[in-house]
Amino acid sequence: MAIFLIGGIDIQAKLEYLFYDTHSKSFYYEFHKHPCCELVYYTSGKGVSNIDGANFSFEKNTFSFMPVNSLHNRCYTEDTEFLAIGFLFNLPIEIKGGIYQDIGGKILSCMQEIKQEFINRKSHFQLRLNTLIVEIIIQIDRMLNASRKQDDLDCFTYIKNYVDVHYNEKINFYNLAELSYYSYDHFRHKFKEFTGYSPNHYLIFRRIENAKEKLVRTNKNIIEIAMECGFSTSAQFCYLFKKYASKTPLEYRKKYK
């Protein structure tokens, strides 16, 4: 499935339709299917639905989800008010057809926002609608996989990116450890697994690598380079450069410039 574009921005979901209604007791929807996903949120009432051969019961604050071309029907045992959306999405998330409890009311909140965005139609409302569809998909996935934790790879990619950008500043690794949700000692271990260096050694490595580039590509003096790369003194810079690069900064410049 293609990624949708609105105003040149990649969109990973697209609202196809929105409607809401109240159906009386014993109202029956014949078996049917849609060329998109459908989510029906029940704000009151009760009933039963068959989705791809499996029977489900619904009630207030539950919602039914039907994947693309999912065969389903619906019968109401009480007067029922509902809000429904049809949509397509291109996310690495699989949601099985069925009826689910809206834990914490997050899905209803998104559905109500979609309705208001559609009614008000302020600037960029289509982009906002599609963003809310993405939010719904993520919330459903989190609801169904509450105990699953995202791989550390993503977390430490963000942390490494921060160090790569801010290497010339004072970095508080204790705060980064808190963001990773690990103790500092465990954070140091995981960081080394990810980068091959302890946090402080990686920071020095990044500073030295940047200093190498400045030594070769600029005519700046040693003090300027030391300060720009985050070293507190030129003496500290020269000591650590020799330790990591096996040459003094001037020897390195002379050889590679």
MARDO-140322 format. One record per residue (C-alpha): residue number from 1; x, y, z. Coordinates in Angstrom, 3 decimals, padded with zeros to 6 digits. Example, Ala and Ser with C-alpha at 12.3 -4.5 7.8 and 13.67 -1.06 7.14 Angstrom:
// residues 2
<pt><pos>1</pos><px>012.300</px><py>-004.500</py><pz>007.800</pz></pt>
<pt><pos>2</pos><px>013.670</px><py>-001.060</py><pz>007.140</pz></pt>
***
This chain:
// residues 257
<pt><pos>1</pos><px>000.000</px><py>000.000</py><pz>000.000</pz></pt>
<pt><pos>2</pos><px>001.279</px><py>003.461</py><pz>-000.875</pz></pt>
<pt><pos>3</pos><px>002.047</px><py>006.187</py><pz>001.609</pz></pt>
<pt><pos>4</pos><px>-000.387</px><py>009.055</py><pz>001.193</pz></pt>
<pt><pos>5</pos><px>000.805</px><py>012.587</py><pz>000.521</pz></pt>
<pt><pos>6</pos><px>-000.896</px><py>015.770</py><pz>001.622</pz></pt>
<pt><pos>7</pos><px>000.879</px><py>019.018</py><pz>000.877</pz></pt>
<pt><pos>8</pos><px>004.088</px><py>017.124</py><pz>000.178</pz></pt>
<pt><pos>9</pos><px>004.108</px><py>015.524</py><pz>003.645</pz></pt>
<pt><pos>10</pos><px>004.245</px><py>011.750</py><pz>004.025</pz></pt>
<pt><pos>11</pos><px>001.100</px><py>010.493</py><pz>005.725</pz></pt>
<pt><pos>12</pos><px>000.948</px><py>006.957</py><pz>007.051</pz></pt>
<pt><pos>13</pos><px>-002.832</px><py>006.884</py><pz>007.397</pz></pt>
<pt><pos>14</pos><px>-005.824</px><py>008.319</py><pz>005.564</pz></pt>
<pt><pos>15</pos><px>-009.392</px><py>008.812</py><pz>006.707</pz></pt>
<pt><pos>16</pos><px>-011.821</px><py>007.445</py><pz>004.104</pz></pt>
<pt><pos>17</pos><px>-015.141</px><py>008.255</py><pz>005.776</pz></pt>
<pt><pos>18</pos><px>-016.810</px><py>009.223</py><pz>009.029</pz></pt>
<pt><pos>19</pos><px>-020.394</px><py>008.800</py><pz>010.175</pz></pt>
<pt><pos>20</pos><px>-022.445</px><py>008.495</py><pz>013.330</pz></pt>
<pt><pos>21</pos><px>-025.999</px><py>007.389</py><pz>014.060</pz></pt>
<pt><pos>22</pos><px>-028.366</px><py>005.759</py><pz>016.538</pz></pt>
<pt><pos>23</pos><px>-029.912</px><py>002.400</py><pz>015.669</pz></pt>
<pt><pos>24</pos><px>-032.899</px><py>000.914</py><pz>017.437</pz></pt>
<pt><pos>25</pos><px>-033.130</px><py>-002.459</py><pz>019.129</pz></pt>
<pt><pos>26</pos><px>-033.220</px><py>-005.404</py><pz>016.685</pz></pt>
<pt><pos>27</pos><px>-031.743</px><py>-003.364</py><pz>013.822</pz></pt>
<pt><pos>28</pos><px>-029.635</px><py>-005.722</py><pz>011.678</pz></pt>
<pt><pos>29</pos><px>-026.712</px><py>-005.049</py><pz>009.354</pz></pt>
<pt><pos>30</pos><px>-026.355</px><py>-007.788</py><pz>006.731</pz></pt>
<pt><pos>31</pos><px>-022.927</px><py>-009.331</py><pz>006.157</pz></pt>
<pt><pos>32</pos><px>-020.761</px><py>-006.934</py><pz>004.170</pz></pt>
<pt><pos>33</pos><px>-017.154</px><py>-005.792</py><pz>003.791</pz></pt>
<pt><pos>34</pos><px>-015.218</px><py>-002.630</py><pz>002.965</pz></pt>
<pt><pos>35</pos><px>-012.093</px><py>-001.878</py><pz>000.853</pz></pt>
<pt><pos>36</pos><px>-010.659</px><py>-000.169</py><pz>003.929</pz></pt>
<pt><pos>37</pos><px>-010.458</px><py>-000.754</py><pz>007.672</pz></pt>
<pt><pos>38</pos><px>-013.473</px><py>000.196</py><pz>009.743</pz></pt>
<pt><pos>39</pos><px>-013.729</px><py>001.099</py><pz>013.422</pz></pt>
<pt><pos>40</pos><px>-017.155</px><py>001.388</py><pz>015.027</pz></pt>
<pt><pos>41</pos><px>-017.240</px><py>002.888</py><pz>018.530</pz></pt>
<pt><pos>42</pos><px>-020.306</px><py>002.192</py><pz>020.675</pz></pt>
<pt><pos>43</pos><px>-021.106</px><py>005.087</py><pz>023.033</pz></pt>
<pt><pos>44</pos><px>-024.281</px><py>003.364</py><pz>024.292</pz></pt>
<pt><pos>45</pos><px>-026.299</px><py>000.203</py><pz>023.803</pz></pt>
<pt><pos>46</pos><px>-025.540</px><py>-003.465</py><pz>023.287</pz></pt>
<pt><pos>47</pos><px>-025.408</px><py>-005.995</py><pz>020.485</pz></pt>
<pt><pos>48</pos><px>-023.554</px><py>-008.777</py><pz>018.747</pz></pt>
<pt><pos>49</pos><px>-021.348</px><py>-008.885</py><pz>015.691</pz></pt>
<pt><pos>50</pos><px>-019.778</px><py>-011.629</py><pz>013.624</pz></pt>
<pt><pos>51</pos><px>-016.361</px><py>-010.650</py><pz>012.271</pz></pt>
<pt><pos>52</pos><px>-014.665</px><py>-013.071</py><pz>009.890</pz></pt>
<pt><pos>53</pos><px>-016.582</px><py>-016.021</py><pz>011.337</pz></pt>
<pt><pos>54</pos><px>-016.124</px><py>-015.210</py><pz>015.035</pz></pt>
<pt><pos>55</pos><px>-018.956</px><py>-013.943</py><pz>017.242</pz></pt>
<pt><pos>56</pos><px>-018.451</px><py>-010.957</py><pz>019.545</pz></pt>
<pt><pos>57</pos><px>-020.616</px><py>-008.960</py><pz>021.934</pz></pt>
<pt><pos>58</pos><px>-020.391</px><py>-005.193</py><pz>022.188</pz></pt>
<pt><pos>59</pos><px>-021.605</px><py>-002.643</py><pz>024.726</pz></pt>
<pt><pos>60</pos><px>-020.968</px><py>000.927</py><pz>025.814</pz></pt>
<pt><pos>61</pos><px>-017.302</px><py>002.002</py><pz>025.527</pz></pt>
<pt><pos>62</pos><px>-016.265</px><py>-000.897</py><pz>023.324</pz></pt>
<pt><pos>63</pos><px>-015.340</px><py>-000.718</py><pz>019.658</pz></pt>
<pt><pos>64</pos><px>-015.267</px><py>-003.150</py><pz>016.785</pz></pt>
<pt><pos>65</pos><px>-012.343</px><py>-003.221</py><pz>014.384</pz></pt>
<pt><pos>66</pos><px>-012.634</px><py>-004.730</py><pz>010.919</pz></pt>
<pt><pos>67</pos><px>-009.534</px><py>-005.041</py><pz>008.709</pz></pt>
<pt><pos>68</pos><px>-009.674</px><py>-004.410</py><pz>004.960</pz></pt>
<pt><pos>69</pos><px>-012.240</px><py>-006.727</py><pz>003.279</pz></pt>
<pt><pos>70</pos><px>-013.223</px><py>-008.261</py><pz>006.598</pz></pt>
<pt><pos>71</pos><px>-016.675</px><py>-009.907</py><pz>006.325</pz></pt>
<pt><pos>72</pos><px>-018.895</px><py>-008.789</py><pz>009.201</pz></pt>
<pt><pos>73</pos><px>-022.445</px><py>-008.154</py><pz>010.340</pz></pt>
<pt><pos>74</pos><px>-024.066</px><py>-006.443</py><pz>013.323</pz></pt>
<pt><pos>75</pos><px>-027.294</px><py>-006.858</py><pz>015.317</pz></pt>
<pt><pos>76</pos><px>-028.439</px><py>-004.547</py><pz>018.131</pz></pt>
<pt><pos>77</pos><px>-030.113</px><py>-005.895</py><pz>021.289</pz></pt>
<pt><pos>78</pos><px>-030.597</px><py>-002.378</py><pz>022.715</pz></pt>
<pt><pos>79</pos><px>-030.909</px><py>001.065</py><pz>021.188</pz></pt>
<pt><pos>80</pos><px>-027.324</px><py>001.906</py><pz>020.321</pz></pt>
<pt><pos>81</pos><px>-025.459</px><py>005.095</py><pz>019.520</pz></pt>
<pt><pos>82</pos><px>-022.198</px><py>004.784</py><pz>017.612</pz></pt>
<pt><pos>83</pos><px>-019.485</px><py>006.669</py><pz>015.760</pz></pt>
<pt><pos>84</pos><px>-017.696</px><py>004.976</py><pz>012.852</pz></pt>
<pt><pos>85</pos><px>-014.661</px><py>005.698</py><pz>010.681</pz></pt>
<pt><pos>86</pos><px>-013.205</px><py>004.022</py><pz>007.631</pz></pt>
<pt><pos>87</pos><px>-009.500</px><py>004.420</py><pz>006.974</pz></pt>
<pt><pos>88</pos><px>-006.350</px><py>003.044</py><pz>005.393</pz></pt>
<pt><pos>89</pos><px>-002.936</px><py>002.952</py><pz>007.023</pz></pt>
<pt><pos>90</pos><px>000.633</px><py>002.051</py><pz>006.202</pz></pt>
<pt><pos>91</pos><px>002.214</px><py>001.240</py><pz>009.553</pz></pt>
<pt><pos>92</pos><px>004.090</px><py>-001.891</py><pz>010.730</pz></pt>
<pt><pos>93</pos><px>001.156</px><py>-002.762</py><pz>013.014</pz></pt>
<pt><pos>94</pos><px>-001.287</px><py>-005.625</py><pz>012.623</pz></pt>
<pt><pos>95</pos><px>-004.671</px><py>-005.435</py><pz>014.337</pz></pt>
<pt><pos>96</pos><px>-006.969</px><py>-008.460</py><pz>014.234</pz></pt>
<pt><pos>97</pos><px>-010.661</px><py>-008.093</py><pz>013.636</pz></pt>
<pt><pos>98</pos><px>-012.703</px><py>-008.154</py><pz>016.828</pz></pt>
<pt><pos>99</pos><px>-014.351</px><py>-006.105</py><pz>019.555</pz></pt>
<pt><pos>100</pos><px>-012.202</px><py>-004.403</py><pz>022.175</pz></pt>
<pt><pos>101</pos><px>-012.690</px><py>-002.503</py><pz>025.431</pz></pt>
<pt><pos>102</pos><px>-011.578</px><py>001.132</py><pz>025.309</pz></pt>
<pt><pos>103</pos><px>-009.346</px><py>001.149</py><pz>028.379</pz></pt>
<pt><pos>104</pos><px>-008.955</px><py>004.687</py><pz>029.682</pz></pt>
<pt><pos>105</pos><px>-011.207</px><py>006.186</py><pz>026.995</pz></pt>
<pt><pos>106</pos><px>-008.306</px><py>007.099</py><pz>024.697</pz></pt>
<pt><pos>107</pos><px>-009.943</px><py>005.751</py><pz>021.548</pz></pt>
<pt><pos>108</pos><px>-013.171</px><py>007.647</py><pz>022.252</pz></pt>
<pt><pos>109</pos><px>-011.181</px><py>010.844</py><pz>022.800</pz></pt>
<pt><pos>110</pos><px>-009.521</px><py>010.464</py><pz>019.382</pz></pt>
<pt><pos>111</pos><px>-012.843</px><py>009.628</py><pz>017.718</pz></pt>
<pt><pos>112</pos><px>-014.474</px><py>012.748</py><pz>019.193</pz></pt>
<pt><pos>113</pos><px>-011.546</px><py>014.870</py><pz>018.015</pz></pt>
<pt><pos>114</pos><px>-011.912</px><py>013.437</py><pz>014.520</pz></pt>
<pt><pos>115</pos><px>-015.603</px><py>014.356</py><pz>014.527</pz></pt>
<pt><pos>116</pos><px>-014.879</px><py>017.917</py><pz>015.670</pz></pt>
<pt><pos>117</pos><px>-012.051</px><py>018.372</py><pz>013.173</pz></pt>
<pt><pos>118</pos><px>-014.351</px><py>017.202</py><pz>010.409</pz></pt>
<pt><pos>119</pos><px>-017.148</px><py>019.566</py><pz>011.485</pz></pt>
<pt><pos>120</pos><px>-014.945</px><py>022.624</py><pz>012.075</pz></pt>
<pt><pos>121</pos><px>-012.642</px><py>022.074</py><pz>009.063</pz></pt>
<pt><pos>122</pos><px>-009.982</px><py>024.547</py><pz>010.173</pz></pt>
<pt><pos>123</pos><px>-006.694</px><py>024.937</py><pz>008.310</pz></pt>
<pt><pos>124</pos><px>-004.886</px><py>021.622</py><pz>007.701</pz></pt>
<pt><pos>125</pos><px>-007.857</px><py>019.661</py><pz>009.019</pz></pt>
<pt><pos>126</pos><px>-007.157</px><py>016.770</py><pz>006.620</pz></pt>
<pt><pos>127</pos><px>-003.626</px><py>016.448</py><pz>007.967</pz></pt>
<pt><pos>128</pos><px>-005.006</px><py>016.538</py><pz>011.510</pz></pt>
<pt><pos>129</pos><px>-007.594</px><py>013.855</py><pz>010.678</pz></pt>
<pt><pos>130</pos><px>-004.929</px><py>011.529</py><pz>009.330</pz></pt>
<pt><pos>131</pos><px>-002.678</px><py>012.225</py><pz>012.310</pz></pt>
<pt><pos>132</pos><px>-005.523</px><py>011.209</py><pz>014.631</pz></pt>
<pt><pos>133</pos><px>-005.931</px><py>007.950</py><pz>012.690</pz></pt>
<pt><pos>134</pos><px>-002.250</px><py>007.204</py><pz>013.355</pz></pt>
<pt><pos>135</pos><px>-002.835</px><py>007.989</py><pz>017.043</pz></pt>
<pt><pos>136</pos><px>-005.778</px><py>005.558</py><pz>017.180</pz></pt>
<pt><pos>137</pos><px>-003.746</px><py>002.766</py><pz>015.577</pz></pt>
<pt><pos>138</pos><px>-000.881</px><py>003.281</py><pz>018.009</pz></pt>
<pt><pos>139</pos><px>-003.233</px><py>003.369</py><pz>021.003</pz></pt>
<pt><pos>140</pos><px>-004.921</px><py>000.135</py><pz>019.928</pz></pt>
<pt><pos>141</pos><px>-001.558</px><py>-001.561</py><pz>019.442</pz></pt>
<pt><pos>142</pos><px>-000.398</px><py>-000.412</py><pz>022.884</pz></pt>
<pt><pos>143</pos><px>-003.673</px><py>-001.571</py><pz>024.410</pz></pt>
<pt><pos>144</pos><px>-003.319</px><py>-005.027</py><pz>022.882</pz></pt>
<pt><pos>145</pos><px>000.376</px><py>-005.323</py><pz>023.728</pz></pt>
<pt><pos>146</pos><px>000.496</px><py>-003.579</py><pz>027.095</pz></pt>
<pt><pos>147</pos><px>003.334</px><py>-005.735</py><pz>028.436</pz></pt>
<pt><pos>148</pos><px>005.543</px><py>-005.443</py><pz>025.350</pz></pt>
<pt><pos>149</pos><px>008.415</px><py>-002.976</py><pz>025.562</pz></pt>
<pt><pos>150</pos><px>009.997</px><py>-001.529</py><pz>022.427</pz></pt>
<pt><pos>151</pos><px>013.465</px><py>-002.781</py><pz>021.667</pz></pt>
<pt><pos>152</pos><px>016.349</px><py>-000.864</py><pz>023.273</pz></pt>
<pt><pos>153</pos><px>017.705</px><py>-000.243</py><pz>019.774</pz></pt>
<pt><pos>154</pos><px>015.293</px><py>002.658</py><pz>019.251</pz></pt>
<pt><pos>155</pos><px>015.985</px><py>004.199</py><pz>022.662</pz></pt>
<pt><pos>156</pos><px>019.762</px><py>004.139</py><pz>022.324</pz></pt>
<pt><pos>157</pos><px>019.630</px><py>005.372</py><pz>018.739</pz></pt>
<pt><pos>158</pos><px>018.016</px><py>008.575</py><pz>020.047</pz></pt>
<pt><pos>159</pos><px>020.549</px><py>008.846</py><pz>022.874</pz></pt>
<pt><pos>160</pos><px>023.500</px><py>008.352</py><pz>020.526</pz></pt>
<pt><pos>161</pos><px>022.021</px><py>010.919</py><pz>018.122</pz></pt>
<pt><pos>162</pos><px>021.883</px><py>013.458</py><pz>020.946</pz></pt>
<pt><pos>163</pos><px>025.533</px><py>012.861</py><pz>021.867</pz></pt>
<pt><pos>164</pos><px>026.555</px><py>013.062</py><pz>018.203</pz></pt>
<pt><pos>165</pos><px>024.956</px><py>016.506</py><pz>017.913</pz></pt>
<pt><pos>166</pos><px>025.877</px><py>017.929</py><pz>021.325</pz></pt>
<pt><pos>167</pos><px>029.338</px><py>016.351</py><pz>021.780</pz></pt>
<pt><pos>168</pos><px>030.957</px><py>019.785</py><pz>022.266</pz></pt>
<pt><pos>169</pos><px>028.725</px><py>020.591</py><pz>025.253</pz></pt>
<pt><pos>170</pos><px>028.580</px><py>019.290</py><pz>028.797</pz></pt>
<pt><pos>171</pos><px>026.381</px><py>016.186</py><pz>028.664</pz></pt>
<pt><pos>172</pos><px>024.493</px><py>014.886</py><pz>031.687</pz></pt>
<pt><pos>173</pos><px>024.561</px><py>011.116</py><pz>031.192</pz></pt>
<pt><pos>174</pos><px>022.544</px><py>010.616</py><pz>034.366</pz></pt>
<pt><pos>175</pos><px>019.594</px><py>012.377</py><pz>032.723</pz></pt>
<pt><pos>176</pos><px>020.032</px><py>010.258</py><pz>029.594</pz></pt>
<pt><pos>177</pos><px>020.071</px><py>007.163</py><pz>031.806</pz></pt>
<pt><pos>178</pos><px>016.777</px><py>008.297</py><pz>033.329</pz></pt>
<pt><pos>179</pos><px>015.273</px><py>008.645</py><pz>029.848</pz></pt>
<pt><pos>180</pos><px>016.342</px><py>005.082</py><pz>029.072</pz></pt>
<pt><pos>181</pos><px>014.507</px><py>003.900</py><pz>032.209</pz></pt>
<pt><pos>182</pos><px>017.634</px><py>002.090</py><pz>033.426</pz></pt>
<pt><pos>183</pos><px>019.833</px><py>002.616</py><pz>036.455</pz></pt>
<pt><pos>184</pos><px>023.006</px><py>004.496</py><pz>035.569</pz></pt>
<pt><pos>185</pos><px>025.159</px><py>001.348</py><pz>035.838</pz></pt>
<pt><pos>186</pos><px>022.779</px><py>-000.614</py><pz>033.597</pz></pt>
<pt><pos>187</pos><px>022.607</px><py>002.339</py><pz>031.211</pz></pt>
<pt><pos>188</pos><px>026.417</px><py>002.386</py><pz>030.910</pz></pt>
<pt><pos>189</pos><px>026.387</px><py>-001.336</py><pz>030.121</pz></pt>
<pt><pos>190</pos><px>023.639</px><py>-001.027</py><pz>027.482</pz></pt>
<pt><pos>191</pos><px>025.263</px><py>002.053</py><pz>025.935</pz></pt>
<pt><pos>192</pos><px>028.531</px><py>000.174</py><pz>025.550</pz></pt>
<pt><pos>193</pos><px>026.697</px><py>-002.764</py><pz>023.979</pz></pt>
<pt><pos>194</pos><px>025.180</px><py>-000.354</py><pz>021.448</pz></pt>
<pt><pos>195</pos><px>028.210</px><py>001.823</py><pz>020.591</pz></pt>
<pt><pos>196</pos><px>031.225</px><py>-000.210</py><pz>021.663</pz></pt>
<pt><pos>197</pos><px>032.198</px><py>002.548</py><pz>024.126</pz></pt>
<pt><pos>198</pos><px>031.204</px><py>003.605</py><pz>027.627</pz></pt>
<pt><pos>199</pos><px>029.267</px><py>006.909</py><pz>027.596</pz></pt>
<pt><pos>200</pos><px>032.245</px><py>009.068</py><pz>028.596</pz></pt>
<pt><pos>201</pos><px>034.617</px><py>007.285</py><pz>026.228</pz></pt>
<pt><pos>202</pos><px>032.133</px><py>007.674</py><pz>023.373</pz></pt>
<pt><pos>203</pos><px>031.879</px><py>011.393</py><pz>024.110</pz></pt>
<pt><pos>204</pos><px>035.685</px><py>011.719</py><pz>024.001</pz></pt>
<pt><pos>205</pos><px>035.774</px><py>009.640</py><pz>020.798</pz></pt>
<pt><pos>206</pos><px>033.280</px><py>012.000</py><pz>019.107</pz></pt>
<pt><pos>207</pos><px>035.270</px><py>015.052</py><pz>020.230</pz></pt>
<pt><pos>208</pos><px>038.530</px><py>013.571</py><pz>018.963</pz></pt>
<pt><pos>209</pos><px>036.991</px><py>012.625</py><pz>015.607</pz></pt>
<pt><pos>210</pos><px>035.696</px><py>016.155</py><pz>015.142</pz></pt>
<pt><pos>211</pos><px>039.043</px><py>017.602</py><pz>016.174</pz></pt>
<pt><pos>212</pos><px>040.765</px><py>015.444</py><pz>013.551</pz></pt>
<pt><pos>213</pos><px>038.560</px><py>016.949</py><pz>010.872</pz></pt>
<pt><pos>214</pos><px>039.262</px><py>020.505</py><pz>012.051</pz></pt>
<pt><pos>215</pos><px>043.012</px><py>019.847</py><pz>012.162</pz></pt>
<pt><pos>216</pos><px>043.001</px><py>018.690</py><pz>008.548</pz></pt>
<pt><pos>217</pos><px>040.348</px><py>020.987</py><pz>007.024</pz></pt>
<pt><pos>218</pos><px>041.008</px><py>024.280</py><pz>008.849</pz></pt>
<pt><pos>219</pos><px>043.929</px><py>026.433</py><pz>009.927</pz></pt>
<pt><pos>220</pos><px>042.548</px><py>027.002</py><pz>013.413</pz></pt>
<pt><pos>221</pos><px>045.043</px><py>026.815</py><pz>016.254</pz></pt>
<pt><pos>222</pos><px>045.060</px><py>024.136</py><pz>018.947</pz></pt>
<pt><pos>223</pos><px>043.298</px><py>026.284</py><pz>021.560</pz></pt>
<pt><pos>224</pos><px>040.446</px><py>027.151</py><pz>019.171</pz></pt>
<pt><pos>225</pos><px>039.945</px><py>023.524</py><pz>018.174</pz></pt>
<pt><pos>226</pos><px>040.055</px><py>022.355</py><pz>021.788</pz></pt>
<pt><pos>227</pos><px>037.346</px><py>024.828</py><pz>022.815</pz></pt>
<pt><pos>228</pos><px>035.127</px><py>024.163</py><pz>019.780</pz></pt>
<pt><pos>229</pos><px>035.252</px><py>020.404</py><pz>020.377</pz></pt>
<pt><pos>230</pos><px>034.254</px><py>020.615</py><pz>024.032</pz></pt>
<pt><pos>231</pos><px>037.592</px><py>020.180</py><pz>025.820</pz></pt>
<pt><pos>232</pos><px>038.060</px><py>022.280</py><pz>028.958</pz></pt>
<pt><pos>233</pos><px>041.712</px><py>023.159</py><pz>028.228</pz></pt>
<pt><pos>234</pos><px>044.194</px><py>022.764</py><pz>025.387</pz></pt>
<pt><pos>235</pos><px>046.328</px><py>020.626</py><pz>027.709</pz></pt>
<pt><pos>236</pos><px>043.447</px><py>018.210</py><pz>028.264</pz></pt>
<pt><pos>237</pos><px>042.830</px><py>018.141</py><pz>024.514</pz></pt>
<pt><pos>238</pos><px>046.466</px><py>017.357</py><pz>023.686</pz></pt>
<pt><pos>239</pos><px>046.654</px><py>014.626</py><pz>026.327</pz></pt>
<pt><pos>240</pos><px>043.473</px><py>012.863</py><pz>025.223</pz></pt>
<pt><pos>241</pos><px>044.228</px><py>013.313</py><pz>021.523</pz></pt>
<pt><pos>242</pos><px>047.600</px><py>011.618</py><pz>021.939</pz></pt>
<pt><pos>243</pos><px>045.976</px><py>008.851</py><pz>023.981</pz></pt>
<pt><pos>244</pos><px>043.255</px><py>008.121</py><pz>021.404</pz></pt>
<pt><pos>245</pos><px>045.013</px><py>008.987</py><pz>018.130</pz></pt>
<pt><pos>246</pos><px>048.582</px><py>007.906</py><pz>019.061</pz></pt>
<pt><pos>247</pos><px>049.843</px><py>011.298</py><pz>017.801</pz></pt>
<pt><pos>248</pos><px>049.835</px><py>014.848</py><pz>019.087</pz></pt>
<pt><pos>249</pos><px>047.408</px><py>017.209</py><pz>017.351</pz></pt>
<pt><pos>250</pos><px>050.300</px><py>018.920</py><pz>015.503</pz></pt>
<pt><pos>251</pos><px>051.771</px><py>015.569</py><pz>014.418</pz></pt>
<pt><pos>252</pos><px>048.352</px><py>014.535</py><pz>013.110</pz></pt>
<pt><pos>253</pos><px>047.948</px><py>017.819</py><pz>011.199</pz></pt>
<pt><pos>254</pos><px>051.388</px><py>017.548</py><pz>009.692</pz></pt>
<pt><pos>255</pos><px>050.765</px><py>013.983</py><pz>008.485</pz></pt>
<pt><pos>256</pos><px>047.241</px><py>014.333</py><pz>007.080</pz></pt>
<pt><pos>257</pos><px>046.754</px><py>017.995</py><pz>006.061</pz></pt>
***
